[in-house]
Amino acid sequence: MDNTKKHLIFYIKNWVYWLFFFLIGKLIFIFINYEKWGELPITSFLKALLVGLKLDISFTGYLMIIPALILLINSFSRFFLAYVFIQKYTFLITIILTILIIVDASIYVHWGTKLEASHFRFLRNPGLVLSSMRWYQIIFALLIMFTYARGMIFMYQKLIKTYHHHQSIKSLVLSLFFASSLFLPIRGGLDLYPKIQLGMPIGLGSVYFHSQAFANHISINVPWYLGFSLEHLQSNKGRKFFTKQKITNDLSLLKSTQGSTTSLLKTNRPNIVLIILESFTANAIEVLGGEKNITPNFNSLCKEGVLFSNFYACGDRSDKGNGGIFTGHPSFPEGSVLMQTNQLEKQKFFPLKLKKEGYKMAYYYGGSIDFFNFNVLLSSSGFEKIISKSNYKKEEILQKWGVPDHITFNRFLQDINQEQSPFFYSIFSLSSHAPFDIPAKMGFGSDTEDNSFRSSLYYTDKALGNFITEAKRQEWWSNTLCIILADHGVDYLNTIPRHDPKKNQIPMLWLGGALNKQDTIIANVGSQMDIPNTLLAQLKIPANNFMYGKDILNSGTQKYAYYATSHGVGLVTDSTKSFYDLFLDKEIYQENTLGRSILQSLYLENKK
């Protein structure tokens, strides 16, 4: 065979190899995430694979830069190991990309997001990711990883044979053409109409074709998206949406006018019990329009207290939720204020105001607090006693994340019974976090991730119910305000896009003998960021340090809820919803600039 022809075939086969590699990766993604198929027709899967070729071709262009340069060098010099070098390069990249693709498919099961740059924060503590997976899921992922990589390498060895290349003018011209034309697939190709010209640079929006996020996520090329998100992670921090005057005008809407606050308390110095429930999404709460029978105790308790029916998490992670609750500070798409130690140390922590009023302070969590700067948050908040995983006996650590909720709630109650009033005691549950390995019968089974999640919620709901039942029998309950809310929403139980406000809706319920109302629903829009202002107003303690939050119960405040996902920022009001997607660079739903003004204000604040 003519040497130039061999040269051309070798180059084409490398292209085919990589495109086939990414096709298999997408099929693995579909297979691992079979529970998210829903009612997607087969045509949607096929179209996802077809549309996804755009990004596959683009990233393959990047991968072919080194082989193209080696072939070019080999065309005018005697680099006898050129093809061997290309083969070893291909094997190495195959292994690296296999790891990324399998990690992407595995985390999508639990998080509903593709692997992106912000996830690299977990490299500081990879055990957090592994703790979300069952042992057999880890083994299965490793098995698929090995089979995928080994199978592709075997295919390459059979498909592409090395050969000794002889120099020629034809080969040099062909190699120059290969190398110089790579910018076309990388950039996105040509526009043929109305005339042949360079097309627009390829973007994430080029593979978004469906109303369901899962179908679009099938189309996404994992390494291309990872690079894309890394670029945006850096550029977003310097993003300027509006002028400073526009931001000032928008943020002025956050300031309270002279309204009156509805008092819900019989006293302004009650004991306070704050219960933060892991992943207690509104989609699992019947009284909030969620599924029936998952949280019967919570549903029953709503009749005894005040339920806030339009309440939202300020982010999609536990660090964002806890950070918002204790500091009243919004989250970034890139993470929470907890991840930025220099900014965290500058925050105002509302528990400190309680401490100044003589409250005894304690925080309970059955897991480790040595992640995402939780220990910094809690100590800075003034908690004198912090009980975590290390404070329990080994035989009490029955879950991968740590101590199950019923044990933590029992100790929480025992210690409160020994405390003097007034006290501020907070507890953060963990059993409803993946892998849902609760030490009890799976009430909804464990045949799917959704059912395992339902079972864990049912278990935690029972532990919560038992705690409240016992607490009511204690003397301190008559002078106590008990606030129950979740840390964030989840991707389980529905196919709602992550940017939709419904995905971020969570319950907030006020209970206790200190309340002057029962069986009441308050529909004012609010979020975790409003806890400091709202609670301190009830206690008649000034809360002017928390500029981003508001008093939900004040008639003069702007009713809104800001939230951040890894893709952008959303805003909910009484009558509208908006979300600005930073990756697609467009507004979804109605136009509302307040969310972006808050985000730009946060970025400016970070530069100080």
C-alpha positions in Angstrom: 0.0 0.0 0.0 1.2 3.5 -0.8 2.9 5.1 2.2 0.9 8.3 1.9 -2.3 6.2 1.9 -1.2 4.4 5.0 -0.5 7.8 6.6 -4.1 8.9 5.8 -5.7 5.7 7.0 -3.7 5.8 10.3 -4.9 9.4 10.9 -8.6 8.5 10.1 -8.5 5.4 12.3 -7.4 7.5 15.3 -10.3 9.8 14.7 -12.7 6.9 14.5 -11.3 5.4 17.7 -11.9 8.4 19.8 -15.4 9.0 18.4 -16.3 5.4 19.2 -14.7 5.7 22.6 -17.0 8.7 23.5 -20.0 6.8 22.1 -19.4 3.9 24.4 -18.9 6.3 27.3 -22.3 7.8 26.7 -23.9 4.4 26.5 -22.3 3.6 29.9 -23.7 6.8 31.3 -27.2 5.8 30.1 -26.8 2.3 31.6 -25.6 3.4 35.0 -28.3 6.0 35.3 -31.1 3.8 34.1 -33.4 5.0 37.0 -33.4 8.5 35.4 -34.8 7.3 32.0 -38.3 8.1 33.0 -40.6 8.0 30.0 -38.0 9.2 27.5 -38.7 7.6 24.1 -35.9 5.7 22.3 -35.8 8.4 19.7 -34.6 10.9 22.4 -31.7 8.7 23.4 -30.7 8.3 19.7 -31.0 12.0 19.1 -28.9 12.7 22.2 -26.1 10.5 20.8 -26.3 12.2 17.4 -26.4 15.7 18.8 -23.6 14.9 21.2 -21.3 14.2 18.2 -20.7 18.0 18.0 -18.8 18.1 21.3 -17.2 14.7 20.7 -15.7 15.9 17.4 -14.6 19.1 19.0 -12.8 17.4 21.9 -11.3 14.8 19.6 -9.8 17.7 17.7 -8.0 18.6 20.9 -6.9 15.0 21.4 -5.5 14.8 17.9 -3.2 17.8 18.2 -0.3 15.8 19.6 -0.6 12.9 17.1 -0.9 15.5 14.2 2.2 17.3 15.3 4.2 14.0 15.7 3.1 13.0 12.2 4.2 16.4 10.9 7.6 16.1 12.6 7.9 12.5 11.3 7.3 13.7 7.7 10.6 15.6 7.5 12.7 13.7 10.1 13.4 10.1 10.9 11.4 9.7 14.1 11.2 5.9 14.0 9.2 5.7 17.3 6.5 8.2 16.2 3.7 5.6 15.9 4.7 3.8 19.1 4.7 7.2 20.9 1.2 8.0 19.5 0.0 4.5 20.7 1.3 5.0 24.2 -0.1 8.5 24.3 -3.5 7.1 23.2 -3.4 4.4 25.9 -2.6 7.0 28.6 -5.4 9.4 27.6 -7.8 6.5 27.3 -7.2 5.5 30.9 -7.5 9.1 32.2 -10.7 9.8 30.2 -12.2 6.4 31.3 -11.7 7.4 34.9 -13.4 10.8 34.3 -16.3 9.3 32.4 -17.1 6.6 35.0 -16.8 9.1 37.9 -19.1 11.4 36.0 -21.7 8.6 35.5 -21.4 7.5 39.1 -21.8 10.9 40.7 -24.7 11.7 38.4 -26.7 8.9 40.1 -26.8 10.9 43.3 -26.2 14.5 42.4 -27.9 14.8 39.0 -25.0 17.0 37.7 -22.2 16.3 35.3 -18.6 16.2 36.5 -17.4 19.8 36.6 -14.6 21.9 37.9 -16.3 22.8 41.2 -16.4 19.1 42.1 -12.6 19.1 42.4 -13.0 20.6 45.9 -13.9 17.0 46.9 -10.3 16.0 46.1 -9.4 17.4 49.5 -11.6 14.7 51.0 -12.5 12.0 48.5 -14.0 9.9 51.2 -17.0 12.2 51.1 -17.8 11.0 47.6 -17.1 7.4 48.4 -19.3 7.7 51.5 -22.3 8.4 49.2 -21.9 5.1 47.4 -22.6 1.6 48.6 -19.7 -0.9 48.5 -21.1 -2.8 45.6 -21.6 0.4 43.6 -17.9 1.2 44.1 -16.9 -2.3 43.0 -19.3 -2.1 40.0 -17.9 1.2 38.9 -14.3 -0.1 39.2 -15.2 -3.2 37.2 -16.8 -1.1 34.4 -13.8 1.3 34.5 -11.4 -1.6 34.0 -13.5 -3.3 31.3 -14.0 0.0 29.4 -10.4 1.0 29.4 -9.0 -2.5 28.7 -11.6 -3.1 25.9 -10.8 0.2 24.2 -7.0 -0.4 24.4 -7.5 -3.9 22.9 -9.6 -2.4 20.1 -6.9 0.2 19.3 -4.2 -2.5 19.2 -6.3 -4.5 16.7 -7.6 -1.6 14.7 -4.4 0.5 14.3 -1.1 -1.1 13.4 2.2 0.8 13.7 4.5 1.0 10.6 7.7 2.6 9.6 7.0 5.8 7.7 9.2 6.9 4.8 9.7 10.6 4.2 7.9 12.1 1.2 6.6 15.5 0.0 3.1 14.0 -0.2 3.2 12.9 3.5 4.6 16.3 4.5 1.8 18.2 2.7 -0.8 15.8 4.2 0.6 16.2 7.7 0.6 20.0 7.4 -3.1 19.8 6.3 -4.0 17.5 9.3 -2.3 19.8 11.8 -3.5 23.1 10.4 -7.1 22.0 9.9 -7.7 20.9 13.5 -9.0 24.3 14.5 -12.1 23.6 12.4 -13.5 20.7 14.4 -12.3 22.2 17.7 -14.1 25.5 16.9 -17.3 23.9 15.6 -16.9 23.6 11.9 -18.1 25.7 9.0 -21.4 27.4 8.1 -22.4 26.4 4.6 -25.3 28.9 4.2 -25.7 31.6 2.9 -22.0 31.1 2.1 -19.1 29.0 3.3 -17.6 30.6 6.3 -16.4 29.9 9.8 -19.2 28.9 12.1 -19.9 30.3 15.5 -17.6 28.9 18.2 -19.2 25.7 19.6 -20.8 26.0 23.0 -22.7 24.0 25.5 -26.0 25.2 24.1 -25.3 23.3 20.8 -26.2 20.0 22.5 -29.2 21.2 24.4 -32.2 19.9 22.4 -34.7 18.5 25.0 -36.9 19.8 27.7 -35.6 17.1 30.1 -32.2 17.7 31.5 -31.2 14.1 31.5 -31.5 13.9 27.7 -29.3 16.9 27.3 -26.8 15.6 29.7 -26.4 12.4 27.7 -25.2 14.6 24.8 -22.5 16.3 26.8 -18.9 15.2 26.2 -17.4 14.7 29.7 -13.9 16.1 29.2 -15.1 18.9 27.0 -17.6 20.0 29.7 -15.0 19.7 32.4 -12.7 22.1 30.6 -15.6 24.3 29.8 -16.7 24.5 33.4 -13.1 25.2 34.5 -12.9 28.1 32.2 -16.2 29.4 33.5 -15.1 28.9 37.1 -12.4 31.4 36.6 -14.2 33.8 34.3 -17.4 34.0 36.4 -15.5 35.5 39.3 -14.7 38.5 37.2 -18.1 38.6 35.5 -19.7 42.0 35.3 -23.4 41.9 34.5 -24.3 45.5 35.4 -22.9 48.9 36.5 -22.3 49.5 40.2 -25.2 52.0 40.1 -27.5 49.3 38.7 -26.4 46.9 41.5 -26.9 49.5 44.1 -30.4 50.2 42.9 -31.3 46.5 42.8 -29.9 45.8 46.2 -31.8 48.7 47.7 -34.9 46.6 47.1 -33.6 44.2 49.8 -33.7 46.8 52.5 -36.8 46.7 54.7 -39.3 49.6 54.6 -41.2 50.6 57.8 -43.5 47.6 58.1 -44.8 45.7 61.1 -43.5 42.2 62.1 -46.0 39.5 62.9 -45.1 38.1 66.3 -45.3 34.4 66.7 -43.9 34.1 70.2 -45.2 34.4 73.7 -41.8 35.5 75.0 -38.8 37.2 73.4 -36.3 34.9 75.2 -37.4 31.3 74.5 -35.1 28.3 74.4 -34.3 27.6 70.7 -34.0 24.2 69.2 -32.8 24.2 65.6 -33.2 21.0 63.6 -31.6 20.8 60.2 -32.7 17.7 58.3 -30.4 16.3 55.6 -32.1 16.4 52.1 -35.6 16.9 53.4 -37.0 18.1 50.0 -40.5 19.5 49.8 -41.1 16.9 47.1 -41.3 14.3 49.9 -43.6 16.4 52.2 -47.3 15.8 51.5 -48.5 19.0 53.1 -46.2 20.9 50.6 -47.6 19.0 47.6 -45.0 16.2 47.7 -45.5 12.5 47.9 -47.7 10.9 50.5 -46.8 8.8 53.5 -43.0 9.4 53.4 -42.9 11.8 56.3 -46.1 11.1 58.4 -44.7 12.6 61.6 -43.7 15.8 60.0 -47.1 16.1 58.3 -48.8 15.6 61.6 -46.6 18.2 63.4 -47.6 20.8 60.9 -51.0 21.0 62.5 -49.3 21.9 65.8 -47.2 24.8 64.6 -46.5 27.4 61.9 -45.5 26.1 58.4 -43.7 28.3 55.9 -45.0 26.9 52.6 -42.8 28.9 50.2 -39.4 28.4 51.7 -36.2 27.6 49.7 -32.7 26.4 50.2 -30.0 29.0 49.2 -27.9 26.3 47.6 -27.6 22.6 46.6 -25.1 21.4 49.1 -25.0 21.0 52.9 -22.2 23.6 53.3 -24.3 26.1 51.3 -27.4 25.4 53.5 -25.6 25.6 56.9 -23.6 28.6 55.8 -26.8 30.4 54.7 -28.6 29.6 58.0 -25.9 30.7 60.4 -24.5 33.7 58.4 -27.4 34.8 56.3 -24.9 34.9 53.4 -25.8 33.8 49.8 -24.0 31.0 48.0 -21.9 31.2 44.9 -22.3 28.9 41.9 -18.8 27.8 42.7 -19.5 26.9 46.3 -20.4 28.4 49.6 -18.8 31.0 51.8 -17.5 28.0 53.9 -15.1 27.2 51.1 -13.5 30.6 51.3 -11.8 30.9 54.7 -10.8 34.5 54.3 -14.4 35.5 53.6 -15.9 33.1 56.2 -13.8 34.8 58.9 -15.3 38.2 58.0 -18.9 37.0 58.3 -21.4 37.9 60.9 -22.8 34.9 62.7 -26.3 35.3 64.2 -25.7 32.7 67.0 -23.1 35.1 68.5 -25.9 37.5 69.1 -27.7 34.8 71.1 -24.6 34.1 73.0 -24.3 37.7 74.0 -27.9 37.4 75.4 -26.8 34.6 77.7 -27.8 31.6 75.6 -26.0 28.3 76.1 -24.8 27.0 72.7 -24.4 23.5 71.3 -24.3 21.8 67.9 -24.8 18.1 67.2 -23.9 16.0 64.1 -23.4 12.3 63.8 -20.7 12.7 61.1 -17.4 14.4 60.8 -17.2 18.2 60.9 -13.7 18.2 59.4 -14.9 19.0 55.9 -15.9 22.1 54.0 -14.7 24.2 57.0 -17.7 23.1 59.0 -15.5 23.3 62.1 -14.6 26.9 61.3 -18.3 27.8 60.8 -19.4 26.2 64.1 -16.6 27.6 66.2 -17.0 31.1 64.6 -20.7 30.9 65.4 -20.0 30.6 69.1 -21.0 27.1 69.7 -19.4 26.1 73.1 -20.2 22.4 72.7 -19.8 20.6 69.4 -20.7 16.9 69.4 -19.7 15.0 66.3 -18.7 11.5 65.2 -15.6 11.5 67.3 -17.7 11.9 70.4 -19.6 8.6 70.0 -18.7 5.1 70.7 -17.5 2.9 67.9 -20.5 0.6 68.2 -22.7 3.6 67.6 -21.2 4.4 64.2 -23.5 2.2 62.2 -23.6 4.1 58.9 -20.9 5.1 56.4 -21.4 8.8 57.2 -21.4 8.1 60.9 -24.0 7.8 63.7 -27.6 7.2 62.7 -30.2 9.8 63.5 -32.1 8.0 66.2 -28.9 7.7 68.3 -28.0 11.4 67.7 -31.5 12.6 68.5 -31.5 10.5 71.7 -28.2 12.1 72.9 -29.4 15.5 71.8 -32.5 15.1 74.0 -30.5 13.8 77.0 -28.1 16.7 76.9 -30.9 19.3 76.5 -32.6 17.9 79.6 -29.4 18.7 81.6 -29.1 22.3 80.2 -30.1 25.5 81.8 -32.4 28.0 80.1 -32.0 29.9 77.9 -30.3 27.6 75.4 -29.7 27.4 71.7 -29.2 23.8 70.6 -28.9 22.8 67.0 -28.8 19.3 65.4 -28.0 18.3 61.8 -29.2 14.8 60.7 -27.4 12.6 58.3 -29.2 9.3 57.7 -31.1 10.5 54.6 -27.8 11.1 52.8 -26.7 8.6 50.2 -26.0 5.7 50.4 -29.0 5.5 52.7 -27.6 2.6 54.8 -30.0 3.1 57.7 -30.0 0.6 60.6 -33.7 -0.2 60.1 -36.1 -1.9 57.8 -36.3 -0.2 54.4 -39.9 1.0 54.6 -40.1 1.6 50.9 -37.6 -1.0 49.8 -34.1 -0.5 48.4 -34.6 -1.7 44.8 -34.0 1.8 43.4 -32.1 4.8 44.6 -35.5 6.7 44.9 -36.9 4.0 47.1 -33.8 3.9 49.2 -34.1 7.6 49.6 -37.8 7.3 50.6 -36.9 4.7 53.2 -34.2 6.9 54.7 -36.6 9.9 54.9 -39.2 7.7 56.6 -36.6 6.5 59.1 -35.4 10.0 59.9 -39.0 11.2 60.1 -39.6 8.6 62.7 -36.5 9.6 64.7 -37.7 13.2 64.5 -41.2 12.3 65.7 -39.9 10.3 68.6 -37.7 13.2 69.6 -40.6 15.7 69.5 -42.9 13.4 71.4 -40.3 13.1 74.3 -39.4 16.7 74.2 -43.1 17.7 74.8 -42.9 15.8 78.1 -40.1 18.0 79.4 -40.5 21.1 81.4 -38.4 23.2 79.0 -40.7 22.6 76.1 -43.3 25.1 77.3 -40.8 27.9 76.8 -39.1 26.6 73.6 -39.2 27.5 70.0 -38.3 24.5 67.8 -37.4 25.3 64.2 -37.3 22.4 61.7 -35.9 22.9 58.2 -33.8 21.1 55.5 -30.3 21.8 54.3 -31.1 21.6 50.6 -33.2 19.9 48.0 -32.3 16.8 46.0 -32.5 15.2 42.5 -34.4 12.2 43.7 -38.2 11.6 43.3 -38.6 13.7 40.2 -37.1 14.8 36.9 -37.3 18.5 37.6 -34.3 20.4 36.2 -31.8 21.4 38.9 -32.3 25.1 38.1 -36.1 25.0 38.8 -37.1 26.6 42.1 -39.2 23.5 42.9 -36.0 21.5 43.1 -34.7 23.9 45.8 -38.0 24.1 47.8 -37.7 22.8 51.4 -39.9 22.8 54.5 -39.6 25.2 57.5 -41.8 24.5 60.5 -41.9 26.3 63.8 -43.1 24.4 66.8 -43.0 24.6 70.6 -44.7 25.9 73.7 -43.3 29.4 73.1 -45.5 29.8 70.0 -48.6 31.8 70.2 -50.1 30.2 67.0 -50.8 26.7 65.8 -52.0 25.0 62.7 -51.0 28.1 60.7 -49.5 28.4 57.2 -47.4 31.4 56.1 -47.0 31.7 52.3 -44.5 34.5 52.3 -41.5 33.6 50.1 -38.3 33.1 52.1 -35.0 31.2 52.3 -32.4 30.0 54.7 -30.6 33.4 54.4 -33.6 34.9 56.2 -33.3 32.9 59.3 -31.0 35.4 61.1 -33.2 38.5 60.4 -36.5 36.6 61.0 -35.5 34.9 64.3 -33.7 38.0 65.7 -36.7 40.2 64.9 -38.9 37.8 67.0 -36.4 38.1 69.8 -36.3 41.9 69.4 -32.5 41.8 68.8 -31.1 44.1 66.1 -30.2 42.3 63.0 -28.8 45.1 60.8 -25.6 43.1 60.0 -27.3 40.6 57.7 -27.8 42.7 54.5 -28.8 39.9 52.1 -31.5 38.4 54.3 -34.8 39.8 55.5 -37.5 39.4 58.1 -40.0 37.1 56.4 -42.7 38.1 58.9 -42.3 41.9 58.3 -45.0 43.4 56.1 -42.6 45.9 54.6 -39.9 43.6 53.2 -39.4 42.5 49.7 -40.5 38.8 49.5 -37.9 36.8 47.5 -35.6 33.8 47.7 -32.2 33.7 46.1 -30.5 30.4 45.4 -27.3 29.2 43.6 -26.5 26.0 41.7 -23.3 25.1 40.0 -24.7 26.5 36.7 -26.1 29.9 37.9 -28.4 31.8 40.2 -32.2 31.8 40.6 -34.7 34.1 42.2 -38.2 33.4 43.4 -40.8 36.0 44.3 -44.5 35.8 45.1 -45.5 35.8 41.5 -42.4 35.1 39.4 -39.4 32.8 39.0 -36.1 33.4 37.2 -32.8 31.6 36.7 -29.7 32.9 34.9 -27.6 30.1 33.5 -24.0 31.2 33.5 -23.0 28.3 31.2 -25.6 29.0 28.6 -25.4 32.7 29.3 -29.1 33.3 29.2 -32.1 33.9 31.4 -34.5 31.1 31.9 -38.1 31.8 32.8 -38.9 35.5 33.5 -36.3 38.2 33.4 -35.2 39.4 36.8 -31.9 41.1 37.4 -31.9 41.0 41.2 -30.3 37.5 41.3 -27.4 38.6 39.1 -27.0 41.8 41.0 -26.6 39.8 44.3 -24.1 37.5 42.6 -22.0 40.4 41.2 -22.1 42.1 44.6 -20.7 38.8 46.1 -17.9 38.8 43.6 -17.1 42.4 44.4 -17.2 41.6 48.1 -14.7 38.8 47.6 -12.1 41.2 46.0 -12.0 43.4 49.2 
